[in-house]
């Protein structure tokens, strides 16, 4: 009975104990009333001379206690020290406990976190936490979700990757369009100005004695002419032939086709260089969330951060989750095969890469979802007022690039890793597609249409001139013609004279 009474007393008393603890939190409403409607500069000094009771999770390298000195250090703490120095206030830091098994940071945040003026180790800004009456400062770190996995290492690629490397800079449809362009150029030049083909002219000269040209001979002449100009159209990709076109439409077309060849050769050369240097190294098996889903392998994520697991349940429910307790366990878990990749925040990945002397990891793909890390405070009793004061100072520091400078000190790559981390750009995304050069060929076809119109107009005028000349000649012949009866009389008279 005594035990039961004690338990009952504890249950009934515990709410009052929590209320007493909560009542010790400072009420910032009177201070806030004095600074309503003030400027940003005045608000930044609203905490001058104050002593803030703040808390932090120990989460290296963002916030941790140095073993040698027992002092707090890390990016979050150093940044808050700079804010306190500029805003002229002081603070005491209390370390919050780490989540126990099957417990998350939210459990601690929603209870112990309310007993302090502010949390000065970053917390993800989520709608769930806002619904629990937590306010957030300006973001101090980018915690957008990203995947990190092993860095590719040079391997011996398959034979076909070496043998057909020259085809890789362009997609198949680009090669087909180029082939059509060369064939079209040969036919088009022969139509516009057949005299450009020396082979066709040589065949033509054999029939200049007036003898009719047979059908096989004509077909042979046209075939030689087309093949000759097809070769010249292809040679424009490598050398400049000494053409001597006489017609303006032929000159305009050759200028346009030459421009196409110059651009395509430049693009091909640059892309071939890329593939020769980069493509002959293996790419990471996991380069996106889709690759991770297709592989069926596990992904590492922090068990005490439910945001990561919630995202995976929504977007990749089939992917197994391998839980890790600390950030430092991520890279070893990937190396030993426990998971193929780790889902972490961008800032977490950057700081881990900065201390990874093995140089064997890299971030892949784009941001999976946007997320920011910020200082936070309970909104009760105008608890967001200290955050607004901190925001005013953070904004001034952001304008002076002080935050970026401080962060850059934490994400510098080890000297031995500089230049070794692979690019996240895969080869398929850098190949030249038809849509990238479609405008070039459309412009060339437009110029070819102008040239064809010029040729047809000139041919029509020439035909009209020939027809007019033919009519004049016919009229002249009729005027000089002799009637058959008169011709007979004339011959008869000549015959008589001879007799």
KARASUL-V59734 format. One record per pair of residues at least 4 apart in sequence whose C-alpha atoms are under 7 Angstrom apart, sorted by the first residue. I is the first residue (numbers start at 1). J is the second residue. D is the distance in Angstrom with one decimal. If there is no record, write none. Layout:
i=I j=J d=D
i=I j=J d=D
//
This chain:
i=1 j=5 d=6.0
i=2 j=6 d=6.1
i=3 j=7 d=6.2
i=4 j=8 d=6.1
i=5 j=9 d=6.0
i=6 j=10 d=6.2
i=7 j=11 d=6.2
i=8 j=12 d=6.2
i=9 j=13 d=5.9
i=10 j=14 d=5.8
i=13 j=17 d=6.2
i=14 j=18 d=6.2
i=15 j=19 d=6.2
i=16 j=20 d=6.1
i=17 j=21 d=6.3
i=18 j=22 d=6.0
i=19 j=23 d=5.9
i=20 j=24 d=6.5
i=21 j=115 d=6.9
i=22 j=115 d=5.8
i=25 j=115 d=5.8
i=25 j=116 d=6.4
i=27 j=381 d=4.9
i=27 j=382 d=6.7
i=28 j=32 d=6.1
i=28 j=381 d=6.0
i=28 j=382 d=5.2
i=28 j=383 d=6.1
i=28 j=385 d=6.7
i=29 j=33 d=6.3
i=29 j=381 d=6.1
i=29 j=382 d=5.1
i=30 j=34 d=6.9
i=32 j=36 d=6.3
i=32 j=385 d=6.3
i=35 j=43 d=6.7
i=38 j=42 d=6.1
i=38 j=43 d=6.3
i=39 j=43 d=6.1
i=40 j=44 d=6.1
i=40 j=392 d=5.9
i=42 j=46 d=6.6
i=43 j=389 d=5.7
i=43 j=392 d=6.7
i=44 j=87 d=5.9
i=44 j=389 d=5.1
i=44 j=390 d=6.9
i=44 j=392 d=5.1
i=44 j=393 d=5.4
i=45 j=87 d=5.2
i=46 j=389 d=6.6
i=47 j=87 d=6.7
i=47 j=89 d=5.8
i=48 j=87 d=6.2
i=48 j=88 d=4.8
i=48 j=89 d=5.0
i=49 j=88 d=6.2
i=49 j=89 d=5.0
i=50 j=89 d=5.1
i=50 j=90 d=6.2
i=51 j=89 d=6.2
i=51 j=90 d=4.8
i=51 j=91 d=5.1
i=52 j=90 d=6.3
i=52 j=91 d=4.5
i=52 j=92 d=6.4
i=52 j=117 d=6.3
i=53 j=91 d=5.9
i=53 j=92 d=5.3
i=53 j=93 d=6.6
i=53 j=116 d=5.7
i=53 j=117 d=5.5
i=54 j=91 d=6.7
i=54 j=92 d=6.0
i=54 j=93 d=5.0
i=54 j=94 d=6.3
i=54 j=116 d=5.3
i=54 j=117 d=5.4
i=54 j=118 d=4.9
i=54 j=119 d=5.7
i=54 j=120 d=6.7
i=55 j=93 d=5.0
i=55 j=94 d=4.5
i=55 j=95 d=5.7
i=55 j=96 d=6.4
i=55 j=116 d=6.4
i=55 j=118 d=6.5
i=55 j=119 d=4.9
i=55 j=120 d=6.2
i=56 j=93 d=6.8
i=56 j=94 d=6.4
i=56 j=95 d=5.2
i=56 j=96 d=5.8
i=56 j=119 d=5.4
i=56 j=120 d=5.4
i=56 j=121 d=5.0
i=57 j=63 d=6.9
i=57 j=95 d=5.9
i=57 j=96 d=5.2
i=57 j=97 d=7.0
i=57 j=121 d=6.1
i=58 j=63 d=5.3
i=58 j=64 d=4.7
i=58 j=95 d=6.8
i=59 j=63 d=5.1
i=59 j=64 d=5.8
i=60 j=64 d=5.3
i=60 j=74 d=6.9
i=61 j=74 d=5.3
i=61 j=75 d=6.9
i=62 j=74 d=4.5
i=62 j=75 d=4.8
i=62 j=76 d=5.3
i=63 j=72 d=6.9
i=63 j=73 d=5.8
i=63 j=74 d=4.5
i=63 j=75 d=6.6
i=63 j=76 d=5.9
i=63 j=77 d=6.0
i=63 j=121 d=6.1
i=64 j=72 d=5.6
i=64 j=73 d=5.5
i=64 j=74 d=6.1
i=65 j=70 d=5.6
i=65 j=71 d=5.4
i=65 j=72 d=4.4
i=65 j=73 d=6.0
i=66 j=70 d=5.1
i=66 j=71 d=5.5
i=66 j=72 d=6.2
i=66 j=73 d=6.6
i=72 j=77 d=6.8
i=73 j=77 d=5.6
i=73 j=78 d=6.4
i=74 j=78 d=6.0
i=75 j=79 d=6.0
i=76 j=80 d=6.2
i=76 j=120 d=6.6
i=76 j=121 d=5.5
i=76 j=122 d=6.7
i=77 j=81 d=6.1
i=77 j=120 d=6.8
i=77 j=121 d=7.0
i=78 j=82 d=6.3
i=79 j=83 d=6.4
i=80 j=84 d=6.1
i=80 j=120 d=6.9
i=81 j=85 d=6.1
i=82 j=86 d=6.3
i=83 j=87 d=6.0
i=83 j=390 d=6.8
i=83 j=393 d=6.2
i=83 j=394 d=6.9
i=84 j=88 d=5.5
i=84 j=89 d=5.2
i=84 j=90 d=6.3
i=85 j=89 d=6.7
i=87 j=393 d=6.8
i=99 j=103 d=5.3
i=99 j=104 d=5.5
i=99 j=105 d=6.0
i=99 j=304 d=6.6
i=103 j=107 d=6.7
i=103 j=304 d=6.3
i=104 j=304 d=4.4
i=104 j=305 d=6.0
i=104 j=306 d=6.7
i=105 j=109 d=6.0
i=105 j=304 d=6.2
i=105 j=305 d=6.6
i=106 j=110 d=5.9
i=107 j=111 d=6.6
i=108 j=112 d=5.5
i=108 j=113 d=6.3
i=109 j=113 d=4.3
i=110 j=114 d=6.5
i=114 j=378 d=5.4
i=117 j=377 d=6.3
i=117 j=383 d=6.7
i=118 j=376 d=5.8
i=118 j=377 d=4.6
i=119 j=375 d=5.7
i=119 j=376 d=5.4
i=119 j=377 d=6.2
i=120 j=375 d=5.3
i=121 j=375 d=6.4
i=122 j=373 d=5.1
i=122 j=374 d=4.7
i=122 j=375 d=5.2
i=123 j=373 d=5.1
i=123 j=374 d=5.4
i=123 j=375 d=6.3
i=123 j=376 d=6.8
i=124 j=371 d=6.8
i=124 j=372 d=5.8
i=124 j=373 d=4.5
i=124 j=374 d=6.6
i=125 j=136 d=6.7
i=125 j=371 d=6.9
i=125 j=372 d=5.9
i=125 j=373 d=6.0
i=125 j=374 d=6.7
i=126 j=130 d=6.5
i=127 j=131 d=6.2
i=128 j=132 d=6.6
i=129 j=133 d=6.8
i=129 j=134 d=5.8
i=130 j=134 d=4.9
i=130 j=135 d=6.3
i=133 j=378 d=6.1
i=133 j=379 d=5.5
i=134 j=376 d=6.5
i=134 j=377 d=5.6
i=134 j=378 d=4.7
i=134 j=379 d=5.6
i=135 j=376 d=5.6
i=135 j=377 d=5.5
i=135 j=378 d=6.4
i=135 j=379 d=6.0
i=135 j=384 d=6.0
i=136 j=374 d=6.1
i=136 j=375 d=5.8
i=136 j=376 d=4.4
i=136 j=377 d=6.7
i=137 j=374 d=5.6
i=137 j=375 d=5.3
i=137 j=376 d=6.2
i=137 j=387 d=5.6
i=137 j=388 d=7.0
i=137 j=391 d=5.8
i=138 j=374 d=6.2
i=138 j=391 d=5.9
i=139 j=372 d=5.6
i=139 j=373 d=5.5
i=139 j=374 d=4.6
i=140 j=373 d=6.0
i=140 j=374 d=5.3
i=141 j=347 d=6.3
i=141 j=372 d=6.1
i=141 j=373 d=5.1
i=141 j=374 d=6.9
i=142 j=346 d=6.1
i=142 j=347 d=5.6
i=142 j=371 d=6.5
i=142 j=372 d=4.9
i=142 j=373 d=6.2
i=143 j=345 d=4.2
i=143 j=346 d=5.0
i=143 j=347 d=5.6
i=143 j=371 d=4.9
i=143 j=372 d=4.9
i=143 j=373 d=5.9
i=144 j=345 d=5.2
i=144 j=346 d=5.4
i=144 j=367 d=6.0
i=144 j=369 d=5.6
i=144 j=370 d=4.4
i=144 j=371 d=4.3
i=144 j=372 d=6.5
i=145 j=343 d=6.6
i=145 j=344 d=5.6
i=145 j=345 d=4.7
i=145 j=346 d=6.2
i=145 j=367 d=5.8
i=145 j=368 d=5.3
i=145 j=369 d=5.4
i=145 j=370 d=6.7
i=146 j=343 d=5.8
i=146 j=344 d=5.7
i=146 j=345 d=6.0
i=146 j=346 d=6.0
i=146 j=363 d=7.0
i=146 j=366 d=6.9
i=146 j=367 d=5.3
i=146 j=368 d=5.8
i=147 j=341 d=6.3
i=147 j=342 d=5.6
i=147 j=343 d=4.8
i=147 j=344 d=6.5
i=147 j=363 d=5.8
i=147 j=364 d=5.8
i=148 j=341 d=5.5
i=148 j=342 d=5.3
i=148 j=343 d=6.7
i=148 j=361 d=6.8
i=148 j=362 d=5.5
i=148 j=363 d=4.2
i=148 j=364 d=5.9
i=149 j=334 d=6.9
i=149 j=340 d=6.6
i=149 j=341 d=4.6
i=149 j=342 d=6.6
i=149 j=361 d=5.5
i=149 j=362 d=5.7
i=149 j=363 d=6.4
i=150 j=284 d=6.8
i=150 j=360 d=5.6
i=150 j=361 d=4.3
i=150 j=362 d=6.1
i=151 j=284 d=6.6
i=151 j=360 d=4.8
i=151 j=361 d=4.6
i=151 j=362 d=5.4
i=151 j=421 d=6.5
i=151 j=422 d=6.2
i=152 j=282 d=5.9
i=152 j=283 d=5.4
i=152 j=284 d=5.2
i=152 j=422 d=6.6
i=153 j=281 d=6.6
i=153 j=282 d=6.3
i=154 j=281 d=4.5
i=154 j=282 d=5.9
i=155 j=281 d=5.7
i=155 j=282 d=5.9
i=157 j=161 d=6.3
i=157 j=280 d=6.3
i=159 j=163 d=6.1
i=160 j=164 d=5.8
i=161 j=165 d=5.7
i=166 j=272 d=6.8
i=169 j=268 d=6.0
i=169 j=271 d=5.1
i=169 j=272 d=5.5
i=169 j=431 d=5.5
i=169 j=432 d=6.4
i=170 j=174 d=5.9
i=170 j=175 d=6.6
i=170 j=431 d=5.8
i=170 j=432 d=5.1
i=170 j=433 d=6.7
i=171 j=175 d=6.7
i=171 j=431 d=6.5
i=171 j=432 d=6.2
i=171 j=433 d=5.6
i=172 j=176 d=6.3
i=173 j=177 d=6.2
i=173 j=434 d=6.3
i=174 j=178 d=6.2
i=174 j=433 d=6.5
i=174 j=434 d=5.3
i=175 j=179 d=6.2
i=176 j=180 d=6.2
i=177 j=181 d=6.1
i=178 j=182 d=6.4
i=179 j=183 d=6.3
i=180 j=184 d=5.8
i=181 j=185 d=6.0
i=182 j=186 d=6.4
i=182 j=230 d=6.5
i=182 j=233 d=5.6
i=182 j=234 d=5.9
i=183 j=187 d=6.5
i=183 j=230 d=6.0
i=184 j=188 d=5.8
i=185 j=189 d=5.9
i=185 j=230 d=6.7
i=185 j=233 d=5.9
i=186 j=190 d=6.3
i=186 j=226 d=5.6
i=186 j=229 d=4.6
i=186 j=230 d=3.9
i=186 j=233 d=6.0
i=187 j=191 d=6.3
i=187 j=226 d=5.8
i=188 j=192 d=6.1
i=189 j=193 d=5.9
i=189 j=229 d=6.7
i=189 j=250 d=6.9
i=190 j=194 d=4.5
i=190 j=225 d=6.5
i=190 j=226 d=6.1
i=190 j=229 d=6.7
i=192 j=250 d=6.3
i=192 j=455 d=6.2
i=193 j=250 d=6.9
i=195 j=201 d=6.4
i=196 j=245 d=6.7
i=197 j=201 d=6.4
i=197 j=225 d=5.3
i=197 j=228 d=6.0
i=197 j=229 d=6.2
i=198 j=202 d=6.2
i=199 j=203 d=6.6
i=199 j=224 d=5.8
i=199 j=225 d=5.9
i=199 j=228 d=6.7
i=200 j=204 d=6.2
i=200 j=221 d=5.1
i=200 j=222 d=6.7
i=200 j=224 d=5.7
i=200 j=225 d=4.6
i=201 j=205 d=6.2
i=203 j=221 d=5.9
i=204 j=208 d=6.9
i=207 j=211 d=5.9
i=207 j=213 d=6.5
i=213 j=217 d=6.3
i=213 j=218 d=6.4
i=214 j=218 d=6.2
i=215 j=219 d=6.2
i=216 j=220 d=6.0
i=217 j=221 d=6.1
i=218 j=222 d=6.2
i=219 j=223 d=6.1
i=220 j=224 d=6.1
i=221 j=225 d=6.2
i=222 j=226 d=6.1
i=223 j=227 d=6.1
i=224 j=228 d=6.0
i=225 j=229 d=6.3
i=226 j=230 d=5.9
i=227 j=231 d=6.2
i=228 j=232 d=6.4
i=229 j=233 d=6.0
i=230 j=234 d=6.3
i=231 j=235 d=6.1
i=232 j=236 d=6.4
i=235 j=239 d=5.7
i=236 j=240 d=5.6
i=236 j=258 d=6.6
i=236 j=261 d=6.8
i=237 j=261 d=5.4
i=237 j=265 d=6.8
i=245 j=250 d=6.3
i=245 j=251 d=6.2
i=247 j=251 d=6.5
i=248 j=252 d=6.1
i=249 j=253 d=6.1
i=249 j=451 d=4.4
i=249 j=454 d=6.2
i=249 j=455 d=6.7
i=250 j=254 d=6.2
i=250 j=451 d=6.8
i=251 j=255 d=6.2
i=252 j=256 d=6.3
i=252 j=451 d=6.9
i=253 j=257 d=6.2
i=253 j=447 d=6.6
i=253 j=448 d=5.8
i=253 j=451 d=6.4
i=254 j=258 d=5.9
i=255 j=259 d=6.3
i=256 j=260 d=6.4
i=256 j=444 d=5.9
i=256 j=447 d=7.0
i=257 j=261 d=6.3
i=257 j=444 d=6.8
i=258 j=262 d=6.2
i=259 j=263 d=6.4
i=260 j=264 d=6.1
i=260 j=440 d=6.8
i=261 j=265 d=5.9
i=262 j=266 d=6.2
i=263 j=267 d=6.2
i=264 j=268 d=6.0
i=265 j=269 d=6.0
i=266 j=270 d=6.3
i=267 j=271 d=6.2
i=268 j=272 d=5.9
i=269 j=273 d=6.2
i=270 j=274 d=6.5
i=271 j=275 d=6.4
i=272 j=276 d=6.1
i=273 j=277 d=6.3
i=274 j=278 d=5.7
i=275 j=279 d=4.5
i=275 j=280 d=6.9
i=276 j=280 d=6.4
i=279 j=427 d=6.7
i=286 j=291 d=5.3
i=286 j=292 d=5.8
i=287 j=291 d=6.2
i=287 j=364 d=5.3
i=287 j=365 d=5.8
i=288 j=292 d=6.5
i=288 j=364 d=6.6
i=288 j=365 d=5.2
i=289 j=293 d=6.2
i=290 j=294 d=6.1
i=291 j=295 d=6.1
i=292 j=296 d=6.6
i=292 j=297 d=6.6
i=293 j=316 d=6.7
i=293 j=318 d=7.0
i=293 j=319 d=5.9
i=296 j=319 d=6.2
i=297 j=319 d=6.7
i=297 j=320 d=6.7
i=297 j=339 d=6.5
i=297 j=340 d=6.0
i=298 j=319 d=5.9
i=298 j=320 d=4.5
i=298 j=321 d=5.4
i=298 j=322 d=6.1
i=298 j=339 d=4.6
i=298 j=340 d=6.0
i=299 j=319 d=7.0
i=299 j=320 d=6.4
i=299 j=321 d=5.2
i=299 j=322 d=5.8
i=299 j=339 d=5.0
i=299 j=340 d=5.9
i=299 j=341 d=5.2
i=299 j=342 d=5.3
i=299 j=343 d=6.8
i=300 j=321 d=6.0
i=300 j=322 d=4.7
i=300 j=323 d=5.8
i=300 j=324 d=6.6
i=300 j=330 d=6.6
i=300 j=339 d=5.7
i=300 j=341 d=6.2
i=300 j=342 d=4.3
i=300 j=343 d=6.2
i=301 j=308 d=6.7
i=301 j=321 d=7.0
i=301 j=322 d=6.5
i=301 j=323 d=5.4
i=301 j=324 d=5.9
i=301 j=342 d=5.8
i=301 j=343 d=5.4
i=301 j=344 d=6.7
i=302 j=323 d=5.7
i=302 j=324 d=5.0
i=302 j=325 d=5.7
i=302 j=326 d=6.7
i=303 j=323 d=5.1
i=303 j=324 d=5.9
i=303 j=325 d=6.1
i=304 j=325 d=7.0
i=306 j=310 d=5.9
i=307 j=311 d=6.2
i=308 j=312 d=6.4
i=309 j=313 d=6.1
i=310 j=314 d=6.3
i=311 j=315 d=6.1
i=312 j=316 d=4.9
i=312 j=317 d=6.0
i=313 j=317 d=4.5
i=322 j=339 d=6.6
i=324 j=329 d=6.2
i=324 j=330 d=6.9
i=329 j=333 d=6.1
i=330 j=334 d=6.5
i=330 j=342 d=6.4
i=331 j=335 d=6.3
i=332 j=336 d=6.2
i=333 j=337 d=6.3
i=333 j=338 d=5.2
i=333 j=339 d=6.2
i=334 j=338 d=6.0
i=334 j=339 d=5.2
i=334 j=340 d=5.7
i=334 j=341 d=6.1
i=344 j=348 d=6.4
i=344 j=349 d=6.5
i=345 j=349 d=6.3
i=346 j=350 d=6.2
i=347 j=351 d=6.3
i=348 j=352 d=6.2
i=349 j=353 d=6.1
i=350 j=354 d=6.3
i=350 j=411 d=5.7
i=351 j=355 d=6.7
i=351 j=410 d=6.2
i=351 j=411 d=5.1
i=352 j=356 d=6.2
i=353 j=413 d=6.7
i=354 j=411 d=5.0
i=354 j=412 d=5.4
i=354 j=413 d=4.4
i=354 j=414 d=6.1
i=355 j=414 d=6.8
i=357 j=414 d=6.1
i=357 j=417 d=6.9
i=359 j=417 d=5.3
i=359 j=420 d=7.0
i=359 j=421 d=6.7
i=362 j=421 d=6.5
i=364 j=424 d=5.4
i=365 j=424 d=6.5
i=377 j=383 d=6.2
i=377 j=384 d=6.1
i=378 j=383 d=5.5
i=378 j=384 d=6.8
i=379 j=383 d=4.5
i=379 j=384 d=5.2
i=384 j=388 d=6.4
i=385 j=389 d=6.5
i=386 j=390 d=6.2
i=387 j=391 d=6.0
i=388 j=392 d=6.3
i=389 j=393 d=6.7
i=390 j=394 d=6.1
i=391 j=395 d=6.0
i=392 j=396 d=6.5
i=393 j=397 d=6.3
i=394 j=398 d=6.0
i=395 j=399 d=6.3
i=396 j=400 d=6.4
i=397 j=401 d=6.1
i=397 j=402 d=5.2
i=397 j=403 d=6.3
i=398 j=402 d=6.0
i=398 j=403 d=5.8
i=401 j=405 d=6.2
i=402 j=406 d=6.2
i=403 j=407 d=6.2
i=404 j=408 d=6.1
i=405 j=409 d=6.8
i=407 j=411 d=6.7
i=408 j=412 d=6.4
i=413 j=417 d=6.3
i=413 j=418 d=6.4
i=414 j=418 d=6.7
i=417 j=421 d=6.7
i=425 j=429 d=6.9
i=427 j=431 d=6.6
i=432 j=436 d=6.6
i=434 j=438 d=5.5
i=437 j=441 d=6.8
i=438 j=442 d=6.2
i=439 j=443 d=6.1
i=440 j=444 d=6.3
i=441 j=445 d=6.1
i=442 j=446 d=6.2
i=443 j=447 d=6.4
i=444 j=448 d=6.1
i=445 j=449 d=6.1
i=446 j=450 d=6.5
i=447 j=451 d=6.3
i=448 j=452 d=6.1
i=449 j=453 d=6.1
i=450 j=454 d=6.2
i=451 j=455 d=6.2
i=452 j=456 d=6.1
i=453 j=457 d=6.1
i=454 j=458 d=6.1
i=455 j=459 d=6.0
i=456 j=460 d=6.0
i=457 j=461 d=6.2
i=458 j=462 d=6.1
i=459 j=463 d=6.1
i=460 j=464 d=6.1
i=461 j=465 d=6.1
i=462 j=466 d=6.2
i=463 j=467 d=6.1
i=464 j=468 d=6.2
i=465 j=469 d=6.1
i=466 j=470 d=6.0
i=467 j=471 d=6.2
i=468 j=472 d=6.3
i=469 j=473 d=6.1
i=470 j=474 d=6.1
i=471 j=475 d=6.2
i=472 j=476 d=6.2
i=473 j=477 d=6.2
i=474 j=478 d=6.2
i=475 j=479 d=6.3
i=476 j=480 d=6.4
i=477 j=481 d=5.9
i=482 j=486 d=6.7
i=482 j=487 d=6.4
i=483 j=487 d=6.2
i=484 j=488 d=6.3
i=485 j=489 d=6.4
i=486 j=490 d=6.1
i=487 j=491 d=6.2
i=488 j=492 d=6.0
i=489 j=493 d=6.2
i=490 j=494 d=6.3
i=491 j=495 d=6.2
i=492 j=496 d=6.2
i=493 j=497 d=6.3
i=494 j=498 d=6.3
i=495 j=499 d=6.4
//
